[in-house]
Amino acid sequence: MTSKLEQLKTMTTVVADTGDLDAIAQWKPQDATTNPSLLLKAAASEAYRPMLDQAVAAARKKGGSDAEQLTWATDMLAVLAGREILGLVPGVVSTEVDARLSFDTGATLSRARRLIALYDELGMDTSRVLIKIAATWEGIRAAEQLQREGINCNLTLLFSFIQAAACADAGAFLISPFVGRILDWHLAASGRDSFPASEDPGVLSVSRIYNYYKANSYQTVVMGASFRNTGEIEMLAGCDRLTISPALLEQLSGDSGTLERKLSANNASTSDRPGQIDEKLFRWESNEDAMATEKLADGIRRFTSDQIELEHRVRRLSDAA
C-alpha cells in the first residue's frame, strides 16, 4: 500500500508550507508558499546567508533612506528565496507583500508590482509567481487589479466565508483559508481539548468554501493551509491544493492506511447563493464573525512582527558588513 501522502498527491496538489530549501528538495512538492514567519526561520540557516548578503548589496545600490533600503533588502531576500524554490519545484511559489500594507490598496499594488519586477530582473518566469496578499477589503481590491494586469494572486489570512466569496468575485487566482487557526480559536472559545476531524471548524469552513466555488463554477483555486494535524488534511483530501508543513508531510509519508477522497467538484453542492458583495456588506459580515475578525487581526500582527524581526536581522548583517 502506498503512503497517504502519495495517495493524497493523486487527488490534490501538495504544496510545501516552508522556506526550508532542504525540506522542499526532500518532499518534492508541486508548489511552495512562504511568508515572513517562514522566511525569518529559514534565514537563520547557512543556506540563506548568500541570499542575505546579495539582498543587502542590492538594497545599497538602490539607495534611499535606511528604512527604504531595509524594505528593498527584505523584498529582494523573498525574491531570491523564491528563485531558489522555483529551481526545486515544477509549479509556482507564493511571495508575500509586507503585512503592514494590508489596509492600503495603493501601497499593496506598488509593492506587488515591485516584487514581480524583481523576479523579472532575475530572469525568472513571473507566471510561476503568486503574489500573496492578506484578504482584507483593501487587499482583495488590490488583487482584483493585479489579476487584470496578469499578476496572479494568493489571498491569505482567510478565515470567513465572506472573505472567500469576495475573493472569488474579484477573480483571485487562489485563496489560502487557514484551517488550524480557525480550530485554535474554537478550542479556546469552547474550552474543549479537541474536535473530531469531521467536526473540525476549520475543515468545515474550507469544505463550505470549496463546495460553493465548485457548485457556482468559480475558477479561484482553494488551497487549505495552517494545519494542526493530519486528520484535518485527510478530511480535505480532494481539495484543489493543500499547503502542508514538513512535519505533517513526514507523518503522512509514514502512514500506509487508505485515504478516502472527501471533496470532489463533481459532487459539489451548496445552499450559499452568489450575490453582490460591496464594502458595506463585507465589513458587516466580517464584524459579525468574531473568530474571523480576531484571527485576521492576529495574523496581520504576527506577520508584521516577523517582518520587523527579519528587517532587524538584515540591519545587523548590513551594519556588520
C-alpha positions in Angstrom: 0.0 0.0 0.0 1.3 3.4 -0.9 1.6 6.1 1.8 -1.2 8.5 2.5 1.0 11.3 1.1 1.3 9.5 -2.2 -2.4 8.8 -2.3 -3.1 12.5 -1.5 -1.0 13.6 -4.4 -3.3 11.7 -6.8 -6.3 13.8 -5.8 -4.8 17.1 -4.5 -1.9 19.3 -5.4 0.5 19.2 -2.5 2.3 22.4 -1.6 5.2 22.8 0.8 4.5 25.2 3.6 8.1 26.1 4.3 11.0 28.2 3.2 13.5 25.4 4.1 15.2 24.5 0.9 16.4 21.1 2.1 12.8 20.2 3.1 11.5 21.3 -0.2 14.1 19.2 -2.0 13.3 16.2 0.2 9.5 16.3 -0.2 9.3 17.3 -3.9 6.0 19.2 -3.7 4.3 20.7 -6.8 4.4 24.2 -5.4 5.7 26.1 -2.4 4.5 29.0 -0.3 6.4 31.3 2.0 5.5 34.1 4.4 7.5 36.4 6.7 7.4 33.9 9.5 8.8 31.1 7.4 11.4 33.4 5.8 12.5 34.5 9.3 13.0 30.9 10.4 14.8 30.0 7.1 17.1 33.0 7.2 18.8 31.6 10.3 20.2 28.7 8.2 23.5 28.8 6.3 21.7 28.1 3.1 20.2 31.6 3.2 23.4 33.5 4.1 24.5 34.1 0.4 21.0 35.4 -0.3 21.1 37.7 2.7 24.4 39.1 1.5 23.1 39.6 -2.0 19.9 41.2 -0.8 21.8 43.7 1.3 24.1 44.6 -1.5 21.2 45.1 -3.9 19.4 47.3 -1.5 22.5 49.5 -1.1 22.6 50.0 -4.8 19.0 51.2 -4.8 20.0 53.9 -2.3 17.4 55.9 -0.3 16.9 56.1 3.5 17.8 53.3 5.9 14.1 52.3 6.1 13.7 52.2 2.3 16.9 50.1 2.0 15.5 47.6 4.6 12.3 47.1 2.7 14.2 46.7 -0.5 16.5 44.1 1.1 13.7 42.1 2.6 11.8 42.1 -0.7 15.0 41.0 -2.5 15.5 38.3 0.0 12.0 37.0 -0.5 12.5 37.0 -4.3 15.9 35.3 -4.1 14.4 32.7 -1.9 11.6 32.3 -4.4 14.1 31.8 -7.2 15.8 29.0 -5.3 12.5 27.4 -4.5 11.4 27.6 -8.2 14.5 25.6 -9.0 13.2 22.8 -6.7 9.5 22.7 -7.6 7.8 22.3 -11.0 5.0 24.7 -10.2 4.6 28.0 -8.5 5.9 29.9 -5.4 3.9 32.4 -3.4 5.8 35.6 -2.3 4.1 37.8 0.3 3.5 41.5 0.3 4.5 43.3 3.6 1.6 42.8 6.0 1.9 46.4 7.2 0.3 47.3 3.8 -2.8 45.2 4.4 -5.2 48.2 4.6 -3.7 50.2 1.8 -4.7 49.2 -1.7 -2.4 51.6 -3.5 0.7 50.6 -1.5 -0.1 46.9 -1.9 -0.3 47.4 -5.7 3.1 49.2 -5.7 4.8 46.5 -3.6 3.3 43.7 -5.6 4.5 45.2 -8.9 7.9 45.7 -7.3 8.2 42.1 -6.3 7.2 41.0 -9.8 9.8 43.4 -11.3 12.5 42.0 -9.1 11.7 38.4 -10.3 11.8 39.7 -13.9 15.2 41.3 -13.3 16.5 38.0 -12.2 15.2 36.4 -15.4 12.5 34.4 -13.8 9.2 33.3 -15.3 6.8 35.6 -13.5 3.9 33.4 -14.4 5.2 31.0 -11.8 4.9 33.6 -9.0 1.8 34.2 -6.9 1.7 37.5 -5.1 0.4 36.8 -1.6 -1.9 39.4 0.0 -3.9 39.5 3.2 -7.7 39.0 2.4 -8.7 42.4 3.8 -11.2 44.5 1.7 -8.2 46.6 0.6 -6.1 43.5 -0.2 -8.9 42.0 -2.3 -9.3 45.2 -4.3 -5.6 45.2 -5.0 -5.7 41.6 -6.1 -8.6 42.4 -8.4 -6.5 45.0 -10.2 -3.4 42.8 -10.2 -5.3 40.0 -11.8 -6.4 42.3 -14.6 -2.7 43.1 -15.1 -1.9 39.4 -15.5 -0.3 39.0 -12.0 -1.8 36.1 -10.2 -2.6 36.4 -6.5 -2.8 34.2 -3.4 -5.2 35.7 -0.9 -4.1 34.7 2.6 -5.2 35.0 6.2 -8.6 33.9 5.0 -11.0 32.8 7.8 -14.5 33.6 6.7 -17.0 32.8 4.0 -17.5 36.4 3.1 -13.7 36.8 2.5 -13.8 33.7 0.2 -16.9 35.0 -1.6 -15.4 38.4 -2.2 -12.1 36.9 -3.4 -14.0 34.8 -6.0 -15.9 37.8 -7.2 -12.6 39.7 -7.6 -11.2 36.9 -9.8 -8.4 36.0 -7.4 -6.3 33.1 -8.7 -6.0 31.3 -5.4 -7.1 31.6 -1.7 -5.5 30.2 1.4 -8.2 29.5 4.0 -6.5 28.8 7.4 -7.7 25.6 8.9 -5.7 25.3 12.1 -6.0 28.8 13.3 -9.8 28.5 13.0 -9.6 25.4 15.1 -7.4 27.2 17.6 -10.0 29.9 18.1 -12.9 27.5 18.6 -10.9 25.4 21.1 -10.1 28.4 23.2 -13.7 29.7 22.9 -15.4 26.4 23.7 -12.9 25.2 26.4 -12.7 21.9 24.5 -9.5 20.0 24.1 -10.3 18.8 20.6 -12.8 18.2 17.9 -13.3 15.1 15.8 -11.7 15.7 12.4 -15.2 15.5 10.7 -16.4 18.3 13.0 -13.3 20.5 13.0 -14.5 24.1 12.4 -11.6 24.8 10.1 -12.3 21.7 8.0 -16.0 22.6 7.8 -15.1 26.2 6.7 -12.9 25.1 3.8 -15.4 22.4 2.8 -18.1 25.0 2.6 -16.0 27.3 0.5 -14.8 24.6 -1.8 -18.4 23.4 -2.5 -19.6 27.0 -3.0 -16.8 27.6 -5.6 -17.3 24.4 -7.5 -21.1 24.5 -7.5 -21.0 28.0 -8.9 -18.2 27.4 -11.4 -15.8 29.9 -9.8 -12.2 29.3 -11.1 -10.4 30.5 -8.0 -8.3 27.7 -6.5 -8.9 26.7 -2.9 -5.7 25.8 -1.0 -6.3 24.8 2.6 -3.5 26.0 4.9 -2.3 26.1 8.5 -2.9 22.5 9.6 -2.6 21.3 13.1 -2.8 17.5 12.5 -3.1 15.0 9.6 -6.8 14.4 10.4 -7.6 17.9 9.1 -5.7 17.1 5.9 -7.4 13.8 5.4 -10.8 15.4 5.7 -9.9 17.8 2.9 -8.5 15.2 0.5 -9.6 16.2 -2.9 -9.3 20.0 -2.3 -7.6 21.8 -5.2 -4.4 22.3 -3.2 -3.2 21.8 0.4 -0.1 23.5 1.8 1.5 21.3 4.4 4.4 21.7 6.8 7.3 19.2 6.6 6.4 17.7 9.9 2.9 16.7 8.7 4.3 15.6 5.3 6.5 13.3 7.3 3.5 11.8 9.2 1.5 11.3 6.0 4.5 9.7 4.3 4.8 7.2 7.2 1.1 6.2 7.2 0.2 3.4 4.8 -3.6 3.4 5.6 -6.2 4.1 3.0 -7.0 7.7 2.2 -10.5 8.5 1.0 -11.4 11.4 -1.2 -13.6 13.8 0.7 -14.1 16.7 -1.7 -15.0 16.5 -5.4 -16.1 19.1 -7.9 -18.4 16.6 -9.5 -20.3 16.2 -6.2 -20.2 19.8 -5.0 -23.5 21.3 -3.7 -24.2 24.4 -1.7 -27.0 26.3 -0.2 -25.0 29.5 -0.4 -26.0 31.7 -3.3 -23.8 34.3 -5.0 -24.8 37.9 -4.5 -23.4 41.4 -4.9 -20.7 41.9 -2.3 -20.0 45.6 -1.6 -17.7 47.1 1.0 -20.6 47.7 3.5 -21.7 44.0 3.3 -18.1 42.8 3.5 -17.3 44.8 6.6 -20.7 44.0 8.3 -20.3 40.2 7.7 -16.7 40.4 8.9 -17.7 42.3 12.0 -20.4 39.7 12.8 -17.8 36.9 12.7 -15.8 37.3 15.9 -13.4 34.4 15.0 -12.5 35.8 11.6 -12.1 39.3 12.8 -9.8 38.3 15.7 -7.8 35.8 13.6 -7.3 38.2 10.7 -6.1 40.9 13.0 -3.9 38.5 14.9 -2.4 37.1 11.7 -1.5 40.5 10.4 0.1 41.4 13.7 2.1 38.2 13.7 3.3 38.5 10.1 4.2 42.2 10.8 6.2 41.2 13.9 8.2 38.6 12.0 8.7 41.1 9.1 10.1 43.6 11.6 12.4 41.0 13.1 13.6 39.9 9.7 14.4 43.6 9.0 16.4 43.7 12.3 18.3 40.7 11.2 19.1 42.2 7.8 20.1 45.5 9.5 22.5 43.7 11.8 24.1 42.0 8.8 24.3 45.2 7.0 26.0 47.0 9.9 28.5 44.2 10.3 29.5 44.3 6.6 
